[in-house]
Amino acid sequence: MDHHFRKPANDITSQLEINFGDLGRPGRGGRGGRGGRGRGGRANRGSRTDKSSASAPDVDDPEAFPALS
């Protein structure tokens, strides 16, 4: 048994709940996988476009990433 990694005493990862089921897989019908299409389609689609445009910076805009310059 080779245990290479020891967690420090203040490691917060033990407090986090990591759920890989929420990852958006391509070809699975959109985000989350449950009820992505159909149910409340118009409201979902509207909020999704708002969310992505508001939270994600423009990848082609170098000024959106000042730490990289």
Sine and cosine of phi, psi and omega as CSV:
sin_phi,cos_phi,sin_psi,cos_psi,sin_omega,cos_omega
0.00,0.00,0.86,-0.51,0.02,-1.00
-0.91,-0.42,0.96,-0.27,0.05,-1.00
-0.99,-0.16,0.98,-0.18,-0.07,-1.00
-1.00,0.09,-0.53,0.85,-0.16,-0.99
-0.96,-0.28,0.87,-0.50,0.11,-0.99
-0.97,-0.25,0.72,-0.70,0.03,-1.00
-0.99,0.17,0.71,-0.71,0.10,-0.99
-0.93,0.36,0.29,-0.96,-0.07,-1.00
-0.90,0.44,-0.47,0.88,-0.05,-1.00
-0.98,-0.18,0.43,0.90,-0.02,-1.00
-0.94,0.33,0.84,-0.54,-0.04,-1.00
-1.00,0.01,-0.09,1.00,-0.07,-1.00
-0.91,0.41,-0.39,0.92,0.02,-1.00
-0.95,0.32,-0.33,0.94,0.00,-1.00
-1.00,-0.02,-0.20,0.98,-0.06,-1.00
-1.00,0.05,0.58,-0.81,0.11,-0.99
-0.98,-0.22,0.93,-0.36,-0.07,-1.00
-0.99,-0.17,0.89,-0.46,-0.06,-1.00
-0.86,-0.52,0.97,-0.23,-0.03,-1.00
-0.98,0.20,-0.10,0.99,0.05,-1.00
-0.94,0.33,-0.28,0.96,-0.02,-1.00
-1.00,0.03,-0.02,1.00,0.01,-1.00
-0.94,0.33,0.72,-0.69,0.03,-1.00
-0.97,0.23,0.93,-0.37,0.02,-1.00
-1.00,-0.06,0.71,-0.71,0.03,-1.00
-0.91,0.41,0.61,-0.79,0.02,-1.00
0.98,0.20,0.25,0.97,-0.04,-1.00
-0.93,-0.36,0.16,0.99,0.04,-1.00
1.00,-0.03,0.55,0.83,0.12,-0.99
1.00,-0.08,-0.37,-0.93,-0.14,-0.99
-0.99,0.17,0.67,-0.75,0.16,-0.99
0.98,0.19,-0.45,0.89,0.05,-1.00
0.99,0.14,-0.35,0.94,-0.04,-1.00
-0.94,-0.33,0.88,-0.48,0.04,-1.00
0.90,0.43,0.49,0.87,-0.02,-1.00
-0.90,0.44,-0.58,0.81,0.01,-1.00
-0.89,-0.46,0.43,-0.90,0.10,-1.00
1.00,-0.05,-0.99,0.17,-0.10,-1.00
-0.87,0.50,0.90,-0.44,0.04,-1.00
0.83,0.56,0.69,0.73,-0.12,-0.99
-0.84,0.54,-0.69,0.72,-0.08,-1.00
-0.91,0.40,-0.70,0.72,-0.02,-1.00
-0.91,0.41,-0.68,0.73,0.01,-1.00
-0.87,0.48,-0.73,0.68,-0.08,-1.00
-0.90,0.44,-0.64,0.77,0.00,-1.00
-0.90,0.43,-0.72,0.69,-0.05,-1.00
-0.94,0.34,-0.51,0.86,-0.03,-1.00
-0.93,0.38,-0.69,0.73,-0.02,-1.00
-0.93,0.38,-0.60,0.80,0.04,-1.00
-0.89,0.45,-0.71,0.71,-0.07,-1.00
-0.90,0.44,-0.71,0.70,-0.08,-1.00
-0.93,0.37,-0.60,0.80,-0.03,-1.00
-0.97,0.26,-0.49,0.87,-0.04,-1.00
-0.99,0.16,-0.59,0.80,-0.14,-0.99
-0.99,-0.11,-0.45,0.89,-0.07,-1.00
-0.99,-0.10,0.79,-0.62,0.05,-1.00
-0.96,0.29,0.30,-0.95,0.01,-1.00
-0.97,0.24,0.87,-0.50,-0.08,-1.00
-0.93,0.38,-0.47,0.88,-0.03,-1.00
-1.00,0.08,-0.04,1.00,-0.04,-1.00
-0.98,-0.21,0.96,-0.28,-0.03,-1.00
-0.89,0.46,-0.44,0.90,0.00,-1.00
-0.94,0.34,-0.30,0.95,0.03,-1.00
-0.97,0.26,-0.23,0.97,-0.01,-1.00
-0.81,-0.59,0.96,0.27,-0.06,-1.00
-0.91,0.42,-0.42,0.91,-0.04,-1.00
-0.94,0.33,-0.37,0.93,-0.04,-1.00
-1.00,0.06,-0.21,0.98,-0.06,-1.00
-1.00,-0.03,0.00,0.00,0.00,0.00
